[in-house]
Amino acid sequence: MRLRVSGTFILIALALHLSPATAQPTGKTGAGKVIIDTDIGDDIDDTFALGLALASPELKIIGITSAWGNTALRSRMLDRILCETGRDDIPVRTGIATKSNTPLSQQPWAKEGIERGHEDAVSFLLEQIRLNPGEVTLLALAPLTNIGAAIERDPGTFRKLKRVVLMGGSIYRGYDDFGYSVTHAPSAEYNIAMDVAAAQKLFQSGVPIFMMPLDSTQLKFDETKRAMLASISTPLTDSIQVLTAEWARSSRQITPTMFDVVATAYAIDPAICPTAPLHIEVDASGFTRVKPGKPNAQSCLEPQTDAFFKLLMPRLLNQRLRGDRICTVAAKP
């Protein structure tokens, strides 16, 4: 006999399984001070990554820097999210603008936000490292242009970072390789390949690197999880819903992939994605090659799907972030 179970029942069961108790800090790590470098507004994973960071008390976000492409518009998008969630105490700084062939899919929402002035991201990054030597985790979720510029400007200060948690690279599995059949060849992953010179500087910098490559980050935010997220309404989840719709319309995709969100989860709790020491060299085409030599990165090579979503979902569903300011430009009559 085939048992028929309603979608509502499934959502209730999952919501009970992902109870508020599991949304509390794990206590396994005190990630402390974090700067997030993000190209938010292209793929939707940066928005989920920022949402998770905002909903996680382990992370003391001391600044967010926009990276790659139209960085001024990305900063405006960050301003609006932080305003909507009551976290506009977090400084936003604008990174180096570049040419980009990737459309900023969520620009309509971003442009509705109130425009504010922003100082230079690279100067801000180096200043915060000087003020907090050995204490700052840099969460690198974008092409590494800002980071390469910081290394070029002051390599000694950059080495005083506590660590870099990076979404980037491809060790054994490339795009759309989920490990269910014969492993494909690695890919030149976007965040590395868009600025190869900057990536090379990072892997040669001597800073501890914790690397979440394509091998472990291609986790899908499936239909059931999307329905669970749609079942609640907070400023953060409402923003995620609208931005996901804009991304889906622009990209003609339905299911978000949690690339950058895995790196954020690792910054919160390293048990989410156990790592292996590797010596990584970035070649001229943007491939991250494993070579003989002293390890310069700890890399997570296997997806940890259950552990990841058991951290992500309760935090998104149980947060109550809320701002009390006007965050959008008044519509013209």
Rosetta silent file (secondary structure, phi, psi, omega in degrees, C-alpha in Angstrom):
SEQUENCE: MRLRVSGTFILIALALHLSPATAQPTGKTGAGKVIIDTDIGDDIDDTFALGLALASPELKIIGITSAWGNTALRSRMLDRILCETGRDDIPVRTGIATKSNTPLSQQPWAKEGIERGHEDAVSFLLEQIRLNPGEVTLLALAPLTNIGAAIERDPGTFRKLKRVVLMGGSIYRGYDDFGYSVTHAPSAEYNIAMDVAAAQKLFQSGVPIFMMPLDSTQLKFDETKRAMLASISTPLTDSIQVLTAEWARSSRQITPTMFDVVATAYAIDPAICPTAPLHIEVDASGFTRVKPGKPNAQSCLEPQTDAFFKLLMPRLLNQRLRGDRICTVAAKP
SCORE:     score description
SCORE:     0.000 S_00000001
   1 L     0.000  135.830  178.730    0.000    0.000    0.000 S_00000001
   2 L   -94.190  122.886  179.596    1.333    3.460   -0.863 S_00000001
   3 L   -84.518  128.026  178.388    1.007    6.001    1.921 S_00000001
   4 L   -99.538  126.990 -179.099    0.025    9.460    0.758 S_00000001
   5 L  -122.478  130.848 -177.442    1.354   12.347    2.866 S_00000001
   6 L   -72.914  155.540  176.448    0.320   15.943    2.296 S_00000001
   7 H   -60.885  -36.108  179.923    2.832   18.700    1.639 S_00000001
   8 H   -62.424  -43.113  179.280    1.538   20.549    4.723 S_00000001
   9 H   -60.543  -42.372 -179.514    2.279   17.556    6.935 S_00000001
  10 H   -61.959  -43.766 -179.491    5.817   17.346    5.546 S_00000001
  11 H   -63.893  -41.081  178.733    6.449   21.025    6.231 S_00000001
  12 H   -63.587  -43.788  179.905    5.153   20.729    9.801 S_00000001
  13 H   -61.885  -43.269  179.198    7.303   17.659   10.424 S_00000001
  14 H   -66.373  -38.988  179.483   10.386   19.376    9.073 S_00000001
  15 H   -63.734  -37.184  176.216    9.692   22.501   11.078 S_00000001
  16 H   -67.932  -39.307  179.084    9.467   20.394   14.229 S_00000001
  17 H   -64.037  -39.303  178.299   12.687   18.605   13.323 S_00000001
  18 L   -96.576   65.374 -172.060   14.424   21.938   12.793 S_00000001
  19 L   -75.770  163.818  179.147   13.225   23.302   16.115 S_00000001
  20 H   -56.396  -30.105 -179.274   14.249   26.621   17.666 S_00000001
  21 H   -59.957  -35.839 -178.494   16.512   24.750   20.070 S_00000001
  22 H   -77.130   -7.068  179.615   18.757   23.695   17.226 S_00000001
  23 H   -83.682   -6.901 -178.567   19.075   27.300   16.116 S_00000001
  24 L   -73.530  157.738  178.128   21.190   28.173   19.137 S_00000001
  25 L   -54.855  142.310 -177.756   24.968   28.590   18.818 S_00000001
  26 L   -74.314  -25.775 -177.064   26.798   25.286   18.729 S_00000001
  27 L    79.630    1.389 -176.480   29.549   26.408   21.079 S_00000001
  28 L   -82.627  -17.576  179.731   32.122   24.637   18.925 S_00000001
  29 L  -155.053  149.187  170.721   33.792   27.822   17.788 S_00000001
  30 L  -112.455   87.526 -172.077   33.947   31.480   18.568 S_00000001
  31 L   -62.536  -31.585  173.662   34.457   32.846   15.079 S_00000001
  32 E    71.960 -141.459 -171.163   34.594   36.378   16.413 S_00000001
  33 E   -73.518  131.034 -174.481   35.269   39.394   14.214 S_00000001
  34 E  -133.885  138.037  165.572   34.410   38.959   10.542 S_00000001
  35 E  -114.110  130.751 -178.590   34.646   41.080    7.399 S_00000001
  36 E  -104.888  123.289  175.823   32.564   39.822    4.468 S_00000001
  37 E  -106.943  115.035 -167.037   33.793   40.506    0.922 S_00000001
  38 E  -139.288  144.988  170.482   30.878   39.820   -1.429 S_00000001
  39 L  -103.488   46.920 -179.004   29.654   40.253   -4.994 S_00000001
  40 L   -53.276  138.512  177.137   26.059   40.203   -3.815 S_00000001
  41 L   114.384  -13.177  174.992   23.495   40.775   -6.552 S_00000001
  42 L   -91.976  -95.399  172.026   24.652   38.318   -9.236 S_00000001
  43 L   -71.376  160.856 -173.789   23.931   34.769   -8.121 S_00000001
  44 L   -85.233  -10.789 -174.664   21.525   34.501   -5.196 S_00000001
  45 H   -64.329  -30.890  178.114   23.848   32.563   -2.876 S_00000001
  46 H   -61.858  -36.919  179.332   25.494   35.749   -1.548 S_00000001
  47 H   -65.397  -44.244  175.688   22.119   36.914   -0.252 S_00000001
  48 H   -63.147  -39.448 -179.216   21.574   33.637    1.595 S_00000001
  49 H   -63.179  -44.218  177.983   25.155   33.802    2.895 S_00000001
  50 H   -65.222  -40.710  177.770   24.622   37.295    4.279 S_00000001
  51 H   -59.070  -44.372  178.267   21.302   36.248    5.791 S_00000001
  52 H   -63.001  -43.012  179.516   22.950   33.349    7.596 S_00000001
  53 H   -60.949  -44.183 -179.639   25.742   35.594    8.862 S_00000001
  54 H   -64.722  -29.979 -177.190   23.258   38.167   10.193 S_00000001
  55 L   -90.092    8.519 -173.366   21.289   35.418   11.946 S_00000001
  56 L  -119.538  108.084 -176.046   24.371   33.916   13.633 S_00000001
  57 L   -67.193  -14.951  177.514   25.485   35.427   16.957 S_00000001
  58 L   -66.088  -25.174 -176.126   28.877   33.720   16.698 S_00000001
  59 E   -97.756  121.069  171.066   29.867   36.210   14.005 S_00000001
  60 E   -97.901   97.603 -175.222   30.640   39.785   14.960 S_00000001
  61 E   -78.348  111.048 -177.557   30.447   41.425   11.535 S_00000001
  62 E   -96.540   -2.292  176.050   32.711   44.467   11.677 S_00000001
  63 E   173.966  155.895  175.556   32.258   45.367    8.027 S_00000001
  64 E  -130.497  131.363 -179.576   31.057   44.284    4.603 S_00000001
  65 E  -117.253  134.853  178.763   32.902   45.149    1.400 S_00000001
  66 E   -86.184  143.432 -174.019   31.386   45.007   -2.073 S_00000001
  67 L  -135.560  144.433  167.576   33.454   43.307   -4.775 S_00000001
  68 L    70.164  139.642  175.663   33.579   42.954   -8.561 S_00000001
  69 L    67.771 -137.369 -179.239   31.529   44.622  -11.266 S_00000001
  70 L   -81.413   81.119 -174.110   29.262   47.485  -10.225 S_00000001
  71 H   -68.786  -29.004  178.213   30.474   47.675   -6.646 S_00000001
  72 H   -64.472  -42.057  178.527   28.611   50.941   -5.920 S_00000001
  73 H   -69.409  -35.698  176.070   25.268   49.294   -6.702 S_00000001
  74 H   -62.723  -40.476  178.026   26.224   46.257   -4.656 S_00000001
  75 H   -62.606  -38.487  177.838   26.938   48.551   -1.696 S_00000001
  76 H   -64.074  -37.631  176.973   23.495   50.105   -2.122 S_00000001
  77 H   -65.192  -43.644  177.322   21.976   46.625   -2.042 S_00000001
  78 H   -60.648  -43.336  178.305   23.901   45.808    1.140 S_00000001
  79 H   -55.709  -44.099 -176.274   22.695   49.047    2.722 S_00000001
  80 H   -67.460  -43.525  179.072   19.091   48.127    2.072 S_00000001
  81 H   -60.968  -44.290 -178.929   19.389   44.602    3.494 S_00000001
  82 H   -66.378  -37.334  176.466   21.124   45.898    6.611 S_00000001
  83 H   -65.547  -47.172 -178.847   18.516   48.627    7.037 S_00000001
  84 H   -59.088  -34.174 -175.444   15.610   46.214    6.581 S_00000001
  85 L   -98.028    6.677  177.829   17.059   43.862    9.218 S_00000001
  86 L    73.817   23.034 -178.999   18.034   46.510   11.734 S_00000001
  87 L  -119.463   33.486  178.508   21.778   45.999   11.241 S_00000001
  88 L   -78.378   11.914  166.554   22.747   49.256    9.571 S_00000001
  89 L   -75.632  -15.464 -178.846   25.285   49.664   12.365 S_00000001
  90 L   -80.706  124.428  179.097   27.535   47.441   10.211 S_00000001
  91 L   -66.020  140.438  173.077   29.854   49.527    7.980 S_00000001
  92 E  -116.580  131.950  179.599   29.587   48.990    4.218 S_00000001
  93 E  -127.904  146.359 -174.017   32.536   49.889    2.006 S_00000001
  94 E   -96.412  127.922 -178.362   32.748   49.913   -1.779 S_00000001
  95 L   -85.568 -174.600 -176.761   35.380   47.811   -3.501 S_00000001
  96 L   -68.920  123.372  178.251   37.244   48.218   -6.757 S_00000001
  97 L   -74.498  142.208 -179.938   34.854   48.490   -9.702 S_00000001
  98 L  -138.540  168.759  168.166   35.588   46.172  -12.637 S_00000001
  99 L   -76.991  141.540  179.181   34.081   45.106  -15.907 S_00000001
 100 L  -145.462  135.459  177.041   31.823   42.098  -15.501 S_00000001
 101 L   -91.205   -0.913  179.752   29.877   40.024  -17.999 S_00000001
 102 L   -91.579  122.813 -177.976   27.649   38.647  -15.252 S_00000001
 103 L   -68.687  140.820  174.798   24.367   40.576  -14.977 S_00000001
 104 L   -80.159   92.199 -165.720   23.504   42.031  -11.591 S_00000001
 105 L   -68.185  -21.856 -174.787   20.237   40.139  -11.497 S_00000001
 106 L  -107.175   26.196 -175.191   18.809   41.795   -8.409 S_00000001
 107 H   -67.381  -30.777  178.380   19.433   45.416   -9.367 S_00000001
 108 H   -56.936  -45.141  179.250   15.752   46.549   -9.357 S_00000001
 109 H   -65.679  -41.902 -179.326   15.517   45.848   -5.610 S_00000001
 110 H   -61.565  -43.147 -175.942   18.953   47.348   -4.998 S_00000001
 111 H   -67.506  -20.597  178.657   18.106   50.586   -6.830 S_00000001
 112 L   -74.892  -16.971 -178.421   15.050   51.118   -4.631 S_00000001
 113 E   -71.854  155.917  177.720   17.283   51.461   -1.572 S_00000001
 114 L   -69.049  131.895 -177.136   18.320   54.817   -0.153 S_00000001
 115 L   -82.760  131.493  178.452   21.675   55.841   -1.590 S_00000001
 116 L  -127.380  159.992  175.579   24.481   56.486    0.889 S_00000001
 117 L   -79.425  149.767 -179.107   28.130   57.394    0.538 S_00000001
 118 L  -137.851  138.893  177.295   30.749   54.691    0.972 S_00000001
 119 L   -86.038 -177.967 -172.878   34.461   54.814    1.606 S_00000001
 120 E   -75.667  130.560 -177.050   37.148   52.604    0.062 S_00000001
 121 H   -68.614  -41.564 -175.322   36.967   48.874    0.803 S_00000001
 122 H   -65.854  -44.863  177.563   40.678   48.110    0.520 S_00000001
 123 H   -61.595  -41.252  179.398   41.696   50.858    2.956 S_00000001
 124 H   -61.862  -45.620 -179.549   38.953   49.728    5.343 S_00000001
 125 H   -57.861  -49.538 -178.419   40.105   46.116    5.242 S_00000001
 126 H   -66.042  -38.093  178.600   43.710   46.993    6.047 S_00000001
 127 H   -62.170  -43.814 -178.846   42.668   49.448    8.761 S_00000001
 128 H   -67.682  -34.288  176.400   40.531   46.841   10.527 S_00000001
 129 H   -66.068  -42.079  178.654   43.341   44.277   10.415 S_00000001
 130 H   -62.843  -39.190 -179.415   45.726   46.815   11.987 S_00000001
 131 H   -73.234  -24.490 -174.551   43.205   47.584   14.713 S_00000001
 132 L  -133.045   59.041 -174.787   42.494   43.887   15.384 S_00000001
 133 L   -61.853  131.829  178.627   45.686   41.927   14.614 S_00000001
 134 L    74.676    7.772 -174.990   45.172   38.172   14.646 S_00000001
 135 L  -115.623  -15.623 -169.387   41.455   38.529   15.336 S_00000001
 136 L   -98.123  126.876  167.934   39.744   39.071   11.965 S_00000001
 137 E   -92.634  126.260  174.574   38.293   36.343    9.753 S_00000001
 138 E   -97.389  116.138  179.442   37.942   37.497    6.148 S_00000001
 139 E   -94.438  103.218 -171.134   34.983   35.742    4.539 S_00000001
 140 E   -97.466  106.609 -172.971   35.839   35.852    0.822 S_00000001
 141 E  -119.552   23.747 -172.078   32.706   35.262   -1.294 S_00000001
 142 L  -150.940  170.022  166.752   33.649   37.019   -4.530 S_00000001
 143 L   -51.162  146.328 -161.172   36.361   37.393   -7.153 S_00000001
 144 L   -92.283   28.717 -175.837   39.450   38.359   -5.181 S_00000001
 145 H   -61.115  -48.449  178.350   40.201   41.824   -6.606 S_00000001
 146 H   -60.072  -40.489 -176.363   39.857   43.708   -3.309 S_00000001
 147 H   -69.868  -42.719  176.110   41.939   41.099   -1.540 S_00000001
 148 H   -60.539  -39.270  179.642   44.678   41.128   -4.157 S_00000001
 149 H   -66.978  -37.890  178.183   44.844   44.926   -3.918 S_00000001
 150 H   -65.280  -41.494  177.855   45.138   44.770   -0.126 S_00000001
 151 H   -63.611  -43.558 -179.746   48.002   42.273   -0.386 S_00000001
 152 H   -62.441  -39.749 -176.096   49.727   44.429   -2.999 S_00000001
 153 H   -74.458  -41.088 -174.749   49.362   47.558   -0.878 S_00000001
 154 L  -154.136   78.711 -176.807   50.441   46.137    2.501 S_00000001
 155 H   -62.741  -31.636  179.922   51.351   42.414    2.589 S_00000001
 156 H   -65.450  -44.104  176.995   52.634   42.637    6.164 S_00000001
 157 H   -65.873  -41.956 -179.269   49.342   43.920    7.497 S_00000001
 158 H   -58.212  -35.723 -179.267   47.369   41.399    5.448 S_00000001
 159 L   -68.169   -8.956  178.098   49.334   38.569    7.076 S_00000001
 160 L   -87.125    2.806  170.041   47.921   39.661   10.437 S_00000001
 161 L   -60.608  148.171  172.341   44.514   38.264    9.503 S_00000001
 162 L   -67.080  -44.444 -179.179   43.373   35.394   11.671 S_00000001
 163 E  -174.111  162.883  168.397   42.308   33.474    8.552 S_00000001
 164 E  -113.737  124.864  170.948   40.561   33.678    5.199 S_00000001
 165 E  -102.495  114.900 -167.679   37.478   31.498    4.718 S_00000001
 166 E  -115.065  129.046  161.099   37.135   31.265    0.958 S_00000001
 167 E   -93.156  111.363 -178.714   34.427   30.040   -1.351 S_00000001
 168 L   175.938  155.472  174.884   36.503   29.302   -4.399 S_00000001
 169 L    90.666  173.992 -178.908   38.341   26.772   -6.484 S_00000001
 170 L  -154.926  116.058 -174.794   37.737   23.272   -7.757 S_00000001
 171 L   -94.195  -62.725 -179.318   39.937   20.386   -6.656 S_00000001
 172 L  -118.112  -27.315 -177.255   38.488   17.150   -8.060 S_00000001
 173 L  -114.886  137.037  178.349   34.892   18.060   -8.976 S_00000001
 174 L  -100.311 -165.583  178.928   33.802   20.799  -11.338 S_00000001
 175 L   -59.754  139.368  177.330   30.499   22.521  -11.935 S_00000001
 176 L    62.611   22.686  174.032   27.432   20.227  -11.869 S_00000001
 177 L  -106.878  106.389 -173.660   29.490   17.318  -10.559 S_00000001
 178 L  -103.355    7.689  175.118   27.608   16.027   -7.539 S_00000001
 179 L    79.611   12.785 -178.094   29.610   12.855   -6.964 S_00000001
 180 L   -93.322   -9.893  179.168   26.888   10.443   -8.031 S_00000001
 181 L  -141.162 -159.768  179.446   28.701    9.119  -11.097 S_00000001
 182 L   -60.661  132.397 -177.274   32.171    9.231  -12.579 S_00000001
 183 L   -65.596  132.486  175.855   33.909   12.392  -11.379 S_00000001
 184 L   -77.168  173.217  174.177   34.259   15.098  -14.014 S_00000001
 185 L   -71.666  154.833  175.269   37.390   17.134  -14.473 S_00000001
 186 L   -61.120  162.517  178.506   37.842   20.179  -12.216 S_00000001
 187 L  -114.486  159.039  166.687   36.606   23.578  -13.408 S_00000001
 188 L   -80.695   97.154 -172.302   38.108   27.028  -13.418 S_00000001
 189 L   -69.657  146.020 -168.644   35.797   28.253  -10.664 S_00000001
 190 H   -55.753  -52.671 -174.342   34.349   31.763  -11.053 S_00000001
 191 H   -61.664  -28.168  177.292   35.712   33.494   -7.945 S_00000001
 192 H   -84.334  -46.393 -170.531   39.246   32.365   -8.796 S_00000001
 193 H   -70.784  -24.941 -178.052   39.128   32.677  -12.592 S_00000001
 194 L   -69.951  -26.795  176.188   37.778   36.239  -12.699 S_00000001
 195 L  -144.663   80.873 -175.153   40.986   37.613  -11.139 S_00000001
 196 H   -61.083  -44.212 -177.211   43.729   35.015  -11.400 S_00000001
 197 H   -59.593  -41.364  178.759   46.519   37.372  -10.322 S_00000001
 198 H   -65.765  -40.817  178.293   44.674   38.251   -7.112 S_00000001
 199 H   -63.026  -40.980  177.241   44.003   34.584   -6.374 S_00000001
 200 H   -60.797  -41.568  177.957   47.675   33.769   -6.858 S_00000001
 201 H   -61.737  -41.301 -179.062   48.605   36.508   -4.390 S_00000001
 202 H   -62.790  -47.728 -176.302   46.200   35.123   -1.813 S_00000001
 203 H   -71.613  -14.318  175.600   47.519   31.557   -1.984 S_00000001
 204 L  -100.397    4.135 -169.989   51.074   32.882   -1.720 S_00000001
 205 L   -77.567  -23.275 -175.357   50.281   35.288    1.137 S_00000001
 206 L    87.375   -2.221  177.131   51.032   33.000    4.072 S_00000001
 207 L   -78.888  139.773  174.987   47.629   33.689    5.667 S_00000001
 208 L   -58.409  125.122 -178.503   45.715   30.588    6.871 S_00000001
 209 E  -116.230  128.485  174.692   43.199   29.729    4.138 S_00000001
 210 E  -115.474  111.742 -161.915   40.141   27.549    4.684 S_00000001
 211 E  -109.653  123.432  175.944   38.842   26.749    1.233 S_00000001
 212 E  -108.465   94.486 -175.754   35.327   25.651    0.293 S_00000001
 213 L   -86.351 -177.125  177.264   35.636   24.605   -3.382 S_00000001
 214 H   -57.520  -28.669 -179.361   33.034   23.342   -5.844 S_00000001
 215 H   -53.366  -32.157 -172.063   33.669   19.847   -4.466 S_00000001
 216 H  -123.346    1.824 -170.894   31.704   20.669   -1.311 S_00000001
 217 H  -114.513    2.575 -175.945   29.520   23.705   -2.040 S_00000001
 218 L   -91.221   59.251 -179.179   27.048   22.642   -4.740 S_00000001
 219 L   -96.447  135.943 -171.104   24.193   22.059   -2.312 S_00000001
 220 E   -98.762  132.735  174.214   20.683   22.755   -3.601 S_00000001
 221 L   -86.484   88.292 -165.029   18.026   24.809   -1.840 S_00000001
 222 L   -78.679 -178.539 -172.937   15.272   22.507   -2.995 S_00000001
 223 H   -60.895  -40.033  179.950   11.515   22.913   -3.309 S_00000001
 224 H   -63.216  -43.783 -179.711   10.749   21.716    0.214 S_00000001
 225 H   -68.965  -36.728  176.853   13.171   24.183    1.772 S_00000001
 226 H   -63.154  -38.414  178.211   11.874   26.987   -0.436 S_00000001
 227 H   -66.564  -39.100  177.422    8.336   26.222    0.785 S_00000001
 228 H   -62.802  -43.112  179.896    9.493   26.299    4.394 S_00000001
 229 H   -64.687  -35.993 -179.758   11.137   29.688    3.865 S_00000001
 230 H   -73.875  -11.033 -177.109    7.956   30.999    2.222 S_00000001
 231 L   -81.183   -8.833  177.795    5.904   29.904    5.244 S_00000001
 232 L  -124.503  164.099  179.810    7.218   32.758    7.406 S_00000001
 233 L  -138.317  108.767  170.157    7.504   36.500    6.896 S_00000001
 234 L  -131.756  165.211  177.193   10.269   38.623    8.389 S_00000001
 235 H   -53.875  -38.298  179.833   12.170   41.494    6.778 S_00000001
 236 H   -69.136  -50.316 -177.483   15.064   39.124    6.056 S_00000001
 237 H   -67.543  -34.959  176.274   13.008   36.269    4.601 S_00000001
 238 H   -62.679  -42.053  178.160   10.826   38.698    2.618 S_00000001
 239 H   -63.062  -44.832  179.208   13.974   40.231    1.128 S_00000001
 240 H   -59.941  -40.989 -179.179   15.380   36.808    0.286 S_00000001
 241 H   -63.074  -46.965 -178.830   12.095   35.839   -1.393 S_00000001
 242 H   -65.289  -44.509 -178.575   11.969   38.948   -3.589 S_00000001
 243 H   -66.539  -36.303  176.301   15.648   38.730   -4.493 S_00000001
 244 H   -64.096  -39.603  178.198   15.342   35.023   -5.309 S_00000001
 245 H   -64.516  -41.373  178.109   12.448   35.828   -7.642 S_00000001
 246 H   -65.488  -41.152  177.186   14.499   38.528   -9.397 S_00000001
 247 H   -62.223  -45.379 -177.914   17.443   36.135   -9.699 S_00000001
 248 H   -62.735  -40.648  179.400   15.213   33.363  -11.064 S_00000001
 249 H   -65.878  -40.358 -178.446   13.669   35.659  -13.651 S_00000001
 250 H   -74.968  -40.848 -173.832   17.068   36.909  -14.811 S_00000001
 251 H   -91.649  -13.276 -175.273   18.930   33.588  -14.742 S_00000001
 252 L    59.312   37.253  173.420   16.018   31.367  -15.800 S_00000001
 253 L  -119.086  163.976 -179.191   16.795   29.053  -12.921 S_00000001
 254 L  -118.116  -41.353 -170.880   14.576   27.886  -10.090 S_00000001
 255 L  -102.181  113.906  177.663   16.762   26.166   -7.502 S_00000001
 256 L   -66.625  146.863  172.537   19.488   28.194   -5.769 S_00000001
 257 E  -106.011  135.124 -168.952   22.877   26.583   -5.173 S_00000001
 258 L   -90.199   39.601 -176.593   24.414   27.347   -1.783 S_00000001
 259 H   -46.267  -69.011 -173.762   28.029   27.967   -2.891 S_00000001
 260 H   -68.802  -24.231 -177.423   28.897   30.942   -0.665 S_00000001
 261 H   -67.772  -31.944  177.514   26.564   29.866    2.114 S_00000001
 262 H   -63.271  -41.114  177.979   28.751   26.830    2.820 S_00000001
 263 H   -63.164  -41.310  177.630   31.718   29.132    3.462 S_00000001
 264 H   -62.980  -43.018  177.744   29.621   31.211    5.855 S_00000001
 265 H   -60.909  -39.809  178.729   28.492   28.067    7.664 S_00000001
 266 H   -63.723  -39.554  178.347   32.113   26.965    7.988 S_00000001
 267 H   -61.808  -30.951  178.285   33.036   30.318    9.546 S_00000001
 268 H   -77.533  -46.165 -175.331   30.328   29.700   12.144 S_00000001
 269 L  -147.292  102.826 -178.456   31.135   26.047   12.831 S_00000001
 270 H   -59.430  -20.307  178.170   34.109   24.267   11.205 S_00000001
 271 H   -65.506  -16.649  178.677   32.515   20.890   11.960 S_00000001
 272 H   -60.357  -31.332 -173.711   30.101   21.670    9.114 S_00000001
 273 L  -149.952   85.991 -179.963   32.808   20.814    6.557 S_00000001
 274 L   -56.709  142.692 -172.969   35.926   18.885    7.698 S_00000001
 275 L  -116.021  162.773  175.958   39.031   19.906    5.774 S_00000001
 276 E  -126.025  142.416  179.632   42.246   18.348    4.472 S_00000001
 277 E   -76.171  132.335 -179.943   45.613   20.131    4.130 S_00000001
 278 E  -139.841  153.424  168.975   46.691   20.742    0.522 S_00000001
 279 L   -99.314  115.745 -174.449   49.281   22.747   -1.343 S_00000001
 280 E  -109.885  132.498  170.356   47.316   24.773   -3.902 S_00000001
 281 E  -122.984  137.447  179.745   48.707   26.655   -6.864 S_00000001
 282 E   -96.543  120.414 -178.621   46.535   28.802   -9.120 S_00000001
 283 L   -86.566  178.229 -173.283   47.451   28.440  -12.793 S_00000001
 284 L   -65.250  -19.358 -179.976   47.090   31.063  -15.521 S_00000001
 285 L   -96.496    0.125  177.834   43.617   29.785  -16.460 S_00000001
 286 L    91.578   12.636  174.070   42.231   29.957  -12.938 S_00000001
 287 L   -82.825  141.455  176.772   42.438   26.280  -12.026 S_00000001
 288 E   -98.516  101.598 -172.969   43.379   25.484   -8.427 S_00000001
 289 E   -94.787  136.266  172.740   45.938   22.694   -8.818 S_00000001
 290 E   -82.964  123.638 -177.026   47.100   20.394   -6.033 S_00000001
 291 L  -127.976  159.781  173.525   50.893   20.308   -6.117 S_00000001
 292 L   -63.775  146.979  178.415   53.643   18.817   -3.938 S_00000001
 293 L   140.805  174.284  179.366   54.757   21.128   -1.194 S_00000001
 294 L   -63.507  131.783 -179.709   53.929   22.517    2.210 S_00000001
 295 L   -57.137  135.402  175.121   50.139   22.898    2.624 S_00000001
 296 L  -120.795    6.738  178.341   48.914   26.447    2.141 S_00000001
 297 E  -156.522  146.914  168.525   45.181   25.742    2.436 S_00000001
 298 E  -102.695  122.800 -172.378   42.748   23.551    4.302 S_00000001
 299 E  -121.992  133.363  174.300   40.139   22.378    1.830 S_00000001
 300 L   -87.147  119.320 -170.867   36.745   20.726    2.350 S_00000001
 301 L  -106.965   -7.375 -179.026   36.456   18.068   -0.355 S_00000001
 302 L  -129.876  134.288  177.730   33.153   16.371    0.458 S_00000001
 303 L   -66.382  142.904  177.942   29.701   17.956    0.814 S_00000001
 304 L  -119.992   70.923 -166.960   28.132   17.700    4.271 S_00000001
 305 H   -61.036  -50.118 -176.106   24.553   18.252    3.209 S_00000001
 306 H   -63.425  -47.458 -178.717   22.643   17.268    6.360 S_00000001
 307 H   -61.237  -39.678 -178.728   24.917   19.129    8.764 S_00000001
 308 H   -63.743  -51.710 -176.102   24.811   22.224    6.572 S_00000001
 309 H   -71.411  -25.886  175.079   21.030   22.477    6.271 S_00000001
 310 H   -70.578  -19.912  171.724   20.541   21.653    9.962 S_00000001
 311 H   -87.087  -46.485 -173.505   22.538   24.788   10.674 S_00000001
 312 H   -66.702  -52.179 -168.122   21.099   27.006    7.920 S_00000001
 313 H   -63.767  -47.266  179.323   17.366   26.348    8.087 S_00000001
 314 H   -60.831  -33.386 -177.763   16.653   26.957   11.792 S_00000001
 315 H   -70.912  -39.741  176.319   18.602   30.192   11.682 S_00000001
 316 H   -68.990  -39.548 -174.337   16.687   31.551    8.710 S_00000001
 317 H   -77.825  -28.424 -173.124   13.332   30.342   10.028 S_00000001
 318 H  -103.907   -8.805  177.347   13.739   31.419   13.651 S_00000001
 319 L   -68.943  152.771  177.849   15.492   34.795   13.306 S_00000001
 320 L  -132.411   42.692  178.885   13.438   37.897   13.932 S_00000001
 321 L   -63.331  134.937 -175.607   15.737   40.573   12.528 S_00000001
 322 L  -158.493  130.071  175.685   13.813   43.771   12.001 S_00000001
 323 L   -97.549  166.258 -179.772   14.664   47.399   11.333 S_00000001
 324 L  -128.412   24.480 -179.772   12.638   50.473   12.237 S_00000001
 325 L  -117.682  162.447  173.849   13.893   52.955    9.635 S_00000001
 326 L   -76.193  126.184 -171.958   12.803   53.920    6.153 S_00000001
 327 L  -114.090   -8.037 -176.930   14.998   51.922    3.797 S_00000001
 328 E  -122.628  155.695  175.902   13.628   52.760    0.353 S_00000001
 329 L   -73.404  133.763 -179.771   13.333   55.846   -1.776 S_00000001
 330 L   -61.141  135.946  179.341    9.754   57.144   -1.821 S_00000001
 331 L   -66.083  139.587  178.076    7.974   56.322   -5.061 S_00000001
 332 L   -75.731  138.941 -178.846    7.339   59.318   -7.302 S_00000001
 333 L   -67.302    0.000    0.000    3.638   60.152   -7.826 S_00000001
